Amino acid sequence: MRACPGALDERHDYLMSVFHALYAALGPSHWWPAETPFEVAVGAILTQNTQWNNVEQAIANLRSANVLEPDSMYNIPPEQLSVFIRPSGFFRLKTQRLKHFLLFLRDSCNFQMEKLAQIPLNELRIRLLQVNGIGPETADSILLYALKLPTFVVDSYTRRLSVRHMLVPEDISYEDLRRFYMNALPQDPDLFNEYHAMIVRANKIWCLKKAGKCIACPLQHLLTKAI
């Protein structure tokens, strides 16, 4: 592993070198594609275990039915909601998860999502993780992309790139990997947003699951640099 726990300055410099190299190669990502914070949250729940194009179809169904607002979605029967989100897969399970989240919104902010951003980040994250069906990745996606709060999203793409650059051990936990990035980077939601988006894009172009295209990757020169 390249980064030792105490080498925060070196870790910061290395991670920012990764960021600047990817940004120079890819340009801005403009994530997350949605019209409202609530739409972001719905997308974060629906994208669990499915491809984004399937989520887009489900979101389009909800928009066409005029139920892409928290109070409207809360009031429709689960059977009807399941029909709308069927393209996202596991639609009965995801209907339950959306309903649990909607109940949380009703009780926490009277369906006004923007008010959630007034709750301290750590407290709000704990409360989100208590919602049935919302795990760490989904919670952090909602916090970062919907509410613009400074938390780092960890997913399989984050893990793959981090392990291949020998920054962390393969068996690192979600929370430890999240802290690895958050402790070394400025607490800037715009930076966290762009950084995670570029990690995802880099994985889809160069850092492929079976074998990385390291020679063509803009991060190739960093693989030889110990931090």
Backbone as CSV, one residue per row, in Angstrom:
resi,resn,N_x,N_y,N_z,CA_x,CA_y,CA_z,C_x,C_y,C_z
1,MET,0.854,-1.190,0.000,0.000,0.000,0.000,0.888,1.237,0.000
2,ARG,0.602,2.173,-0.880,1.473,3.328,-1.029,1.299,4.334,0.111
3,ALA,0.096,4.574,0.530,-0.165,5.672,1.470,-0.199,5.150,2.900
4,CYS,0.649,5.672,3.750,0.608,5.300,5.154,-0.390,6.210,5.872
5,PRO,-0.948,5.738,7.007,-2.017,6.498,7.669,-1.648,7.920,8.039
6,GLY,-0.368,8.186,8.354,-0.013,9.514,8.811,0.402,10.472,7.721
7,ALA,0.541,9.985,6.491,1.088,10.812,5.419,-0.007,11.587,4.705
8,LEU,-0.718,12.438,5.438,-1.857,13.147,4.856,-1.423,14.117,3.766
9,ASP,-0.309,14.812,3.955,0.146,15.752,2.934,0.469,15.034,1.638
10,GLU,1.185,13.904,1.751,1.524,13.138,0.550,0.267,12.565,-0.106
11,ARG,-0.644,12.095,0.746,-1.894,11.547,0.219,-2.691,12.625,-0.509
12,HIS,-2.765,13.801,0.089,-3.464,14.923,-0.543,-2.847,15.242,-1.898
13,ASP,-1.535,15.326,-1.958,-0.875,15.683,-3.212,-1.125,14.627,-4.285
14,TYR,-1.058,13.366,-3.889,-1.278,12.293,-4.855,-2.719,12.301,-5.370
15,LEU,-3.670,12.403,-4.449,-5.071,12.383,-4.864,-5.419,13.590,-5.721
16,MET,-4.849,14.739,-5.435,-5.101,15.907,-6.269,-4.423,15.758,-7.634
17,SER,-3.291,15.057,-7.690,-2.672,14.776,-8.984,-3.576,13.882,-9.828
18,VAL,-4.202,12.903,-9.178,-5.181,12.049,-9.869,-6.329,12.897,-10.400
19,PHE,-6.844,13.771,-9.539,-7.970,14.619,-9.933,-7.614,15.482,-11.144
20,HIS,-6.495,16.169,-11.083,-6.131,17.086,-12.168,-5.839,16.334,-13.467
21,ALA,-5.249,15.147,-13.359,-4.968,14.364,-14.563,-6.266,13.904,-15.231
22,LEU,-7.226,13.457,-14.426,-8.499,13.022,-14.989,-9.297,14.202,-15.540
23,TYR,-9.268,15.307,-14.818,-10.013,16.479,-15.280,-9.456,16.987,-16.598
24,ALA,-8.128,16.978,-16.739,-7.506,17.435,-17.987,-7.883,16.521,-19.148
25,ALA,-8.033,15.230,-18.866,-8.350,14.268,-19.928,-9.841,14.209,-20.248
26,LEU,-10.686,14.402,-19.242,-12.120,14.160,-19.412,-12.974,15.428,-19.428
27,GLY,-12.507,16.487,-18.781,-13.335,17.683,-18.673,-14.420,17.501,-17.630
28,PRO,-15.234,18.537,-17.402,-16.268,18.476,-16.355,-17.324,17.417,-16.635
29,SER,-17.864,16.851,-15.558,-18.802,15.733,-15.684,-20.268,16.149,-15.648
30,HIS,-20.567,17.255,-14.952,-21.954,17.748,-14.832,-22.873,16.690,-14.216
31,TRP,-22.433,16.118,-13.112,-23.244,15.131,-12.396,-23.992,15.824,-11.250
32,TRP,-25.111,15.384,-10.753,-25.872,14.212,-11.157,-26.959,14.663,-12.122
33,PRO,-27.274,13.881,-13.182,-28.292,14.313,-14.139,-29.702,14.247,-13.564
34,ALA,-30.224,15.376,-13.093,-31.566,15.418,-12.519,-32.025,16.860,-12.446
35,GLU,-33.333,17.046,-12.330,-33.905,18.391,-12.303,-34.122,18.914,-10.887
36,THR,-34.272,18.020,-9.913,-34.531,18.439,-8.524,-33.755,17.541,-7.565
37,PRO,-33.526,18.013,-6.329,-32.893,17.149,-5.326,-33.670,15.851,-5.094
38,PHE,-34.989,15.923,-5.100,-35.779,14.714,-4.892,-35.554,13.717,-6.011
39,GLU,-35.460,14.197,-7.241,-35.194,13.300,-8.366,-33.839,12.617,-8.203
40,VAL,-32.854,13.346,-7.698,-31.545,12.743,-7.429,-31.691,11.606,-6.421
41,ALA,-32.433,11.860,-5.344,-32.603,10.850,-4.303,-33.323,9.617,-4.840
42,VAL,-34.363,9.833,-5.629,-35.083,8.707,-6.240,-34.134,7.919,-7.139
43,GLY,-33.352,8.631,-7.940,-32.398,7.960,-8.814,-31.371,7.160,-8.039
44,ALA,-30.917,7.691,-6.902,-29.931,6.985,-6.086,-30.494,5.677,-5.537
45,ILE,-31.773,5.660,-5.218,-32.406,4.429,-4.734,-32.662,3.459,-5.884
46,LEU,-33.124,3.976,-7.005,-33.461,3.103,-8.128,-32.229,2.509,-8.812
47,THR,-31.082,3.185,-8.711,-29.894,2.707,-9.417,-29.214,1.547,-8.701
48,GLN,-29.714,1.168,-7.537,-29.155,0.014,-6.834,-29.324,-1.250,-7.684
49,ASN,-28.216,-1.908,-7.997,-28.218,-3.183,-8.725,-28.847,-3.099,-10.119
50,THR,-28.630,-1.981,-10.790,-29.134,-1.871,-12.163,-28.330,-0.839,-12.927
51,GLN,-28.536,-0.788,-14.238,-27.849,0.166,-15.096,-28.615,1.488,-15.119
52,TRP,-27.874,2.569,-15.352,-28.485,3.890,-15.295,-29.552,4.089,-16.370
53,ASN,-29.381,3.485,-17.553,-30.393,3.676,-18.598,-31.746,3.099,-18.180
54,ASN,-31.734,2.049,-17.341,-32.989,1.512,-16.807,-33.632,2.485,-15.825
55,VAL,-32.781,3.147,-15.041,-33.280,4.148,-14.097,-33.889,5.324,-14.853
56,GLU,-33.249,5.725,-15.919,-33.763,6.848,-16.716,-35.173,6.565,-17.219
57,GLN,-35.439,5.324,-17.640,-36.779,4.983,-18.107,-37.790,5.046,-16.971
58,ALA,-37.389,4.562,-15.801,-38.284,4.627,-14.640,-38.563,6.072,-14.245
59,ILE,-37.522,6.908,-14.251,-37.692,8.332,-13.925,-38.628,8.991,-14.936
60,ALA,-38.466,8.644,-16.212,-39.333,9.203,-17.257,-40.791,8.807,-17.006
61,ASN,-41.020,7.580,-16.591,-42.381,7.131,-16.276,-42.974,7.948,-15.127
62,LEU,-42.181,8.169,-14.104,-42.655,8.940,-12.945,-42.952,10.378,-13.339
63,ARG,-42.097,10.952,-14.184,-42.314,12.334,-14.617,-43.573,12.436,-15.475
64,SER,-43.764,11.484,-16.366,-44.952,11.511,-17.236,-46.241,11.384,-16.430
65,ALA,-46.152,10.661,-15.321,-47.333,10.470,-14.469,-47.504,11.604,-13.456
66,ASN,-46.615,12.591,-13.503,-46.683,13.744,-12.589,-46.611,13.336,-11.118
67,VAL,-45.755,12.356,-10.829,-45.592,11.933,-9.433,-44.119,12.015,-9.010
68,LEU,-43.347,12.852,-9.673,-41.941,12.993,-9.323,-41.752,14.127,-8.321
69,GLU,-42.671,14.189,-7.381,-42.610,15.089,-6.231,-42.887,14.238,-4.988
70,PRO,-42.217,14.533,-3.876,-42.333,13.641,-2.715,-43.747,13.452,-2.191
71,ASP,-44.537,14.530,-2.104,-45.885,14.358,-1.571,-46.765,13.565,-2.529
72,SER,-46.596,13.805,-3.843,-47.389,13.062,-4.832,-47.032,11.582,-4.818
73,MET,-45.750,11.279,-4.769,-45.318,9.883,-4.764,-45.743,9.187,-3.475
74,TYR,-45.713,9.908,-2.374,-46.119,9.331,-1.094,-47.578,8.878,-1.138
75,ASN,-48.412,9.613,-1.857,-49.853,9.362,-1.839,-50.321,8.321,-2.842
76,ILE,-49.464,7.878,-3.754,-49.928,6.868,-4.710,-49.743,5.480,-4.109
77,PRO,-50.616,4.531,-4.456,-50.518,3.171,-3.902,-49.210,2.501,-4.341
78,PRO,-48.674,1.626,-3.508,-47.445,0.916,-3.863,-47.547,0.151,-5.185
79,GLU,-48.720,-0.427,-5.461,-48.892,-1.199,-6.690,-48.712,-0.310,-7.926
80,GLN,-49.204,0.914,-7.833,-49.070,1.838,-8.958,-47.627,2.312,-9.099
81,LEU,-46.975,2.593,-7.979,-45.578,3.007,-8.020,-44.709,1.906,-8.623
82,SER,-45.014,0.663,-8.310,-44.246,-0.459,-8.847,-44.312,-0.507,-10.369
83,VAL,-45.473,-0.188,-10.914,-45.627,-0.192,-12.378,-44.716,0.862,-13.001
84,PHE,-44.666,2.032,-12.407,-43.856,3.122,-12.947,-42.363,2.803,-12.919
85,ILE,-41.902,2.141,-11.852,-40.459,1.935,-11.705,-40.013,0.545,-12.155
86,ARG,-40.898,-0.208,-12.773,-40.567,-1.569,-13.214,-39.267,-1.631,-14.031
87,PRO,-38.980,-0.672,-14.934,-37.750,-0.781,-15.732,-36.473,-0.819,-14.903
88,SER,-36.521,-0.343,-13.664,-35.311,-0.290,-12.843,-34.940,-1.638,-12.236
89,GLY,-35.818,-2.633,-12.368,-35.547,-3.939,-11.803,-35.821,-3.983,-10.304
90,PHE,-36.046,-5.206,-9.786,-36.348,-5.382,-8.359,-37.398,-4.359,-7.914
91,PHE,-38.411,-4.161,-8.765,-39.311,-3.020,-8.598,-40.163,-3.111,-7.339
92,ARG,-40.509,-4.307,-6.897,-41.297,-4.419,-5.655,-40.438,-4.027,-4.456
93,LEU,-39.209,-4.502,-4.429,-38.301,-4.144,-3.340,-38.002,-2.648,-3.352
94,LYS,-37.781,-2.092,-4.535,-37.461,-0.672,-4.627,-38.682,0.197,-4.320
95,THR,-39.871,-0.315,-4.585,-41.083,0.401,-4.171,-41.119,0.538,-2.653
96,GLN,-40.805,-0.551,-1.952,-40.770,-0.499,-0.495,-39.720,0.501,-0.011
97,ARG,-38.557,0.489,-0.660,-37.485,1.394,-0.242,-37.852,2.847,-0.494
98,LEU,-38.500,3.117,-1.614,-38.956,4.486,-1.878,-39.998,4.917,-0.850
99,LYS,-40.896,4.030,-0.511,-41.930,4.363,0.466,-41.318,4.629,1.846
100,HIS,-40.306,3.853,2.216,-39.616,4.107,3.488,-38.940,5.477,3.458
101,PHE,-38.318,5.801,2.339,-37.648,7.098,2.216,-38.662,8.236,2.245
102,LEU,-39.790,8.045,1.596,-40.835,9.071,1.591,-41.388,9.304,2.991
103,LEU,-41.525,8.240,3.760,-41.966,8.378,5.142,-40.936,9.179,5.948
104,PHE,-39.661,8.911,5.692,-38.594,9.681,6.335,-38.699,11.157,5.981
105,LEU,-38.950,11.463,4.711,-39.085,12.858,4.283,-40.294,13.521,4.930
106,ARG,-41.370,12.794,5.031,-42.566,13.355,5.672,-42.289,13.719,7.124
107,ASP,-41.659,12.804,7.829,-41.442,13.006,9.258,-40.294,13.967,9.554
108,SER,-39.296,14.032,8.665,-38.098,14.832,8.925,-38.210,16.274,8.455
109,CYS,-38.905,16.475,7.331,-38.891,17.823,6.744,-40.195,18.176,6.043
110,ASN,-41.246,17.422,6.306,-42.545,17.689,5.683,-42.412,17.761,4.157
111,PHE,-41.642,16.819,3.604,-41.422,16.663,2.162,-40.608,17.804,1.532
112,GLN,-40.032,18.653,2.336,-39.216,19.756,1.800,-37.738,19.388,1.947
113,MET,-37.197,18.744,0.921,-35.867,18.158,1.020,-34.779,19.176,1.323
114,GLU,-34.947,20.394,0.821,-33.901,21.384,1.029,-33.656,21.655,2.520
115,LYS,-34.671,21.412,3.359,-34.512,21.632,4.799,-33.561,20.616,5.433
116,LEU,-33.375,19.466,4.780,-32.467,18.461,5.326,-31.035,18.976,5.391
117,ALA,-30.684,19.855,4.462,-29.322,20.374,4.417,-28.983,21.223,5.632
118,GLN,-29.997,21.600,6.423,-29.763,22.385,7.634,-29.369,21.504,8.822
119,ILE,-29.519,20.197,8.665,-29.143,19.256,9.725,-27.651,18.966,9.606
120,PRO,-26.903,18.934,10.711,-25.475,18.601,10.637,-25.243,17.307,9.858
121,LEU,-24.203,17.313,9.040,-23.953,16.196,8.119,-23.917,14.847,8.824
122,ASN,-23.136,14.714,9.868,-22.999,13.413,10.527,-24.322,12.927,11.100
123,GLU,-25.099,13.849,11.678,-26.406,13.475,12.225,-27.351,13.038,11.116
124,LEU,-27.367,13.795,10.015,-28.264,13.466,8.913,-27.878,12.137,8.280
125,ARG,-26.577,11.889,8.158,-26.116,10.621,7.566,-26.575,9.443,8.426
126,ILE,-26.449,9.561,9.727,-26.898,8.500,10.620,-28.397,8.261,10.458
127,ARG,-29.147,9.329,10.363,-30.607,9.192,10.219,-30.977,8.561,8.882
128,LEU,-30.258,8.910,7.827,-30.515,8.289,6.522,-30.205,6.792,6.553
129,LEU,-29.116,6.433,7.218,-28.726,5.025,7.282,-29.699,4.193,8.104
130,GLN,-30.534,4.846,8.873,-31.556,4.142,9.646,-32.814,3.868,8.823
131,VAL,-32.890,4.455,7.632,-34.040,4.224,6.748,-33.870,2.865,6.084
132,ASN,-34.857,2.029,6.200,-34.813,0.687,5.612,-34.573,0.774,4.102
133,GLY,-33.486,0.150,3.635,-33.203,0.134,2.205,-32.168,1.144,1.758
134,ILE,-31.698,1.989,2.676,-30.671,2.972,2.319,-29.364,2.594,3.010
135,GLY,-28.395,2.170,2.188,-27.083,1.834,2.700,-26.131,3.003,2.553
136,PRO,-24.860,2.810,2.889,-23.896,3.912,2.862,-23.749,4.577,1.501
137,GLU,-23.635,3.790,0.436,-23.444,4.395,-0.885,-24.648,5.242,-1.292
138,THR,-25.848,4.728,-1.065,-27.058,5.481,-1.402,-27.178,6.732,-0.538
139,ALA,-26.897,6.581,0.749,-26.975,7.736,1.654,-25.995,8.821,1.226
140,ASP,-24.760,8.438,0.931,-23.767,9.432,0.541,-24.095,10.060,-0.811
141,SER,-24.692,9.295,-1.707,-25.116,9.857,-2.993,-26.190,10.920,-2.789
142,ILE,-27.139,10.653,-1.902,-28.193,11.630,-1.608,-27.595,12.876,-0.962
143,LEU,-26.717,12.664,0.010,-26.109,13.793,0.721,-25.280,14.664,-0.207
144,LEU,-24.482,14.033,-1.054,-23.585,14.795,-1.925,-24.315,15.378,-3.120
145,TYR,-24.992,14.534,-3.879,-25.551,14.965,-5.158,-26.881,15.702,-5.030
146,ALA,-27.698,15.319,-4.048,-28.991,15.986,-3.892,-28.897,17.204,-2.981
147,LEU,-28.148,17.058,-1.874,-28.118,18.117,-0.859,-26.838,18.934,-0.879
148,LYS,-25.869,18.522,-1.719,-24.605,19.268,-1.882,-23.847,19.401,-0.559
149,LEU,-23.822,18.302,0.193,-23.077,18.246,1.447,-21.761,17.490,1.229
150,PRO,-20.702,17.848,1.962,-19.379,17.295,1.681,-19.157,15.891,2.243
151,THR,-19.620,14.897,1.506,-19.328,13.511,1.826,-18.854,12.826,0.555
152,PHE,-17.994,11.842,0.698,-17.421,11.188,-0.482,-18.145,9.875,-0.735
153,VAL,-18.550,9.663,-1.977,-19.269,8.448,-2.354,-18.265,7.355,-2.716
154,VAL,-18.446,6.205,-2.112,-17.605,5.044,-2.400,-18.445,4.004,-3.123
155,ASP,-17.918,3.475,-4.205,-18.577,2.392,-4.923,-17.522,1.445,-5.458
156,SER,-17.927,0.487,-6.284,-16.967,-0.485,-6.815,-15.909,0.193,-7.671
157,TYR,-16.269,1.308,-8.332,-15.302,2.033,-9.152,-14.240,2.702,-8.278
158,THR,-14.673,3.327,-7.196,-13.727,3.951,-6.259,-12.760,2.906,-5.718
159,ARG,-13.297,1.773,-5.322,-12.475,0.708,-4.746,-11.477,0.184,-5.781
160,ARG,-11.940,-0.058,-7.007,-11.065,-0.636,-8.034,-9.884,0.275,-8.325
161,LEU,-10.139,1.558,-8.544,-9.056,2.475,-8.858,-8.105,2.622,-7.676
162,SER,-8.636,2.705,-6.481,-7.809,2.899,-5.286,-6.902,1.696,-5.035
163,VAL,-7.456,0.501,-5.213,-6.668,-0.713,-4.998,-5.603,-0.859,-6.077
164,ARG,-5.956,-0.598,-7.324,-4.982,-0.755,-8.409,-3.847,0.255,-8.318
165,HIS,-4.107,1.383,-7.704,-3.035,2.351,-7.483,-2.331,2.106,-6.146
166,MET,-2.667,0.969,-5.521,-2.016,0.546,-4.275,-2.129,1.591,-3.177
167,LEU,-3.248,2.270,-3.147,-3.493,3.272,-2.115,-4.097,2.665,-0.862
168,VAL,-4.853,1.583,-1.043,-5.561,0.953,0.068,-5.528,-0.555,-0.124
169,PRO,-5.706,-1.323,0.951,-5.793,-2.784,0.812,-7.110,-3.197,0.172
170,GLU,-7.119,-4.367,-0.436,-8.314,-4.836,-1.142,-9.505,-5.019,-0.215
171,ASP,-9.253,-5.372,1.024,-10.353,-5.678,1.940,-10.772,-4.474,2.780
172,ILE,-10.403,-3.268,2.366,-10.771,-2.070,3.121,-12.285,-1.924,3.171
173,SER,-12.801,-1.485,4.300,-14.246,-1.316,4.462,-14.728,-0.056,3.748
174,TYR,-16.043,0.026,3.565,-16.628,1.224,2.960,-16.250,2.466,3.758
175,GLU,-16.443,2.410,5.064,-16.217,3.591,5.891,-14.746,3.998,5.892
176,ASP,-13.838,3.024,5.918,-12.411,3.358,5.914,-11.992,3.969,4.582
177,LEU,-12.546,3.467,3.488,-12.199,4.035,2.182,-12.780,5.436,2.044
178,ARG,-13.984,5.623,2.550,-14.580,6.968,2.548,-13.716,7.941,3.339
179,ARG,-13.275,7.522,4.516,-12.421,8.381,5.335,-11.077,8.646,4.673
180,PHE,-10.559,7.659,3.947,-9.282,7.820,3.258,-9.320,9.056,2.364
181,TYR,-10.407,9.197,1.595,-10.534,10.344,0.691,-10.901,11.611,1.459
182,MET,-11.830,11.511,2.384,-12.318,12.711,3.055,-11.254,13.344,3.952
183,ASN,-10.398,12.534,4.554,-9.359,13.074,5.423,-8.251,13.775,4.648
184,ALA,-8.052,13.370,3.392,-6.932,13.904,2.616,-7.332,15.056,1.697
185,LEU,-8.620,15.210,1.427,-9.073,16.222,0.471,-9.802,17.360,1.180
186,PRO,-9.815,18.539,0.574,-10.606,19.642,1.140,-12.084,19.260,1.223
187,GLN,-12.756,19.708,2.250,-14.170,19.368,2.456,-15.049,20.235,1.557
188,ASP,-14.976,19.929,0.273,-15.638,20.726,-0.755,-16.588,19.825,-1.531
189,PRO,-17.902,20.025,-1.405,-18.842,19.143,-2.113,-18.686,19.183,-3.624
190,ASP,-18.311,20.320,-4.187,-18.104,20.382,-5.628,-16.919,19.509,-6.045
191,LEU,-15.847,19.536,-5.244,-14.688,18.679,-5.524,-15.068,17.215,-5.387
192,PHE,-15.768,16.856,-4.301,-16.161,15.463,-4.104,-17.073,14.985,-5.239
193,ASN,-17.987,15.846,-5.661,-18.892,15.526,-6.757,-18.110,15.208,-8.024
194,GLU,-17.250,16.126,-8.416,-16.490,15.959,-9.655,-15.507,14.798,-9.554
195,TYR,-14.901,14.640,-8.388,-13.905,13.588,-8.214,-14.539,12.210,-8.410
196,HIS,-15.647,11.976,-7.717,-16.291,10.663,-7.846,-16.799,10.442,-9.270
197,ALA,-17.353,11.462,-9.873,-17.842,11.327,-11.246,-16.712,10.936,-12.188
198,MET,-15.544,11.542,-12.020,-14.424,11.226,-12.902,-13.857,9.836,-12.636
199,ILE,-13.905,9.384,-11.372,-13.496,8.006,-11.084,-14.383,7.025,-11.843
200,VAL,-15.687,7.269,-11.817,-16.619,6.404,-12.544,-16.307,6.423,-14.036
201,ARG,-16.110,7.595,-14.595,-15.832,7.714,-16.024,-14.511,7.047,-16.390
202,ALA,-13.500,7.221,-15.544,-12.196,6.603,-15.807,-12.289,5.080,-15.785
203,ASN,-13.099,4.545,-14.881,-13.280,3.091,-14.817,-13.948,2.559,-16.077
204,LYS,-14.875,3.312,-16.617,-15.600,2.845,-17.800,-14.771,2.947,-19.072
205,ILE,-13.760,3.814,-19.067,-12.927,3.993,-20.265,-11.621,3.208,-20.179
206,TRP,-10.938,3.295,-19.025,-9.588,2.716,-18.913,-9.471,1.642,-17.831
207,CYS,-9.996,1.904,-16.655,-9.797,0.992,-15.521,-10.897,-0.068,-15.516
208,LEU,-10.907,-0.873,-16.578,-11.979,-1.834,-16.772,-11.894,-2.971,-15.748
209,LYS,-13.009,-3.662,-15.556,-13.091,-4.650,-14.486,-12.118,-5.805,-14.694
210,LYS,-12.081,-6.361,-15.901,-11.238,-7.536,-16.137,-9.765,-7.171,-16.246
211,ALA,-9.477,-6.090,-16.947,-8.082,-5.670,-17.127,-8.057,-4.196,-17.491
212,GLY,-7.190,-3.453,-16.813,-7.104,-2.029,-17.079,-6.313,-1.728,-18.338
213,LYS,-6.690,-0.648,-19.015,-5.945,-0.154,-20.171,-4.960,0.904,-19.673
214,CYS,-3.979,0.438,-18.905,-3.111,1.352,-18.159,-2.247,2.220,-19.068
215,ILE,-1.800,1.683,-20.191,-0.911,2.448,-21.066,-1.623,3.682,-21.611
216,ALA,-2.907,3.551,-21.906,-3.665,4.673,-22.468,-4.226,5.600,-21.399
217,CYS,-4.225,5.160,-20.138,-4.863,5.922,-19.065,-4.053,7.160,-18.707
218,PRO,-4.703,8.297,-18.488,-3.982,9.518,-18.092,-3.353,9.424,-16.705
219,LEU,-3.664,8.370,-15.959,-3.062,8.176,-14.633,-1.858,7.244,-14.681
220,GLN,-1.492,6.782,-15.864,-0.424,5.796,-15.979,0.881,6.278,-15.361
221,HIS,1.200,7.558,-15.554,2.463,8.073,-15.029,2.489,8.108,-13.507
222,LEU,1.292,8.091,-12.878,1.233,8.143,-11.421,1.465,6.773,-10.778
223,LEU,1.303,5.702,-11.557,1.475,4.373,-11.002,2.905,4.131,-10.537
224,THR,3.854,4.863,-11.070,5.265,4.667,-10.721,5.710,5.567,-9.579
225,LYS,4.809,6.400,-9.063,5.165,7.358,-8.034,4.684,6.894,-6.664
226,ALA,5.595,6.574,-5.791,5.215,6.241,-4.423,4.827,7.518,-3.681
227,ILE,3.864,7.406,-2.747,3.486,8.614,-2.027,3.789,8.466,-0.539
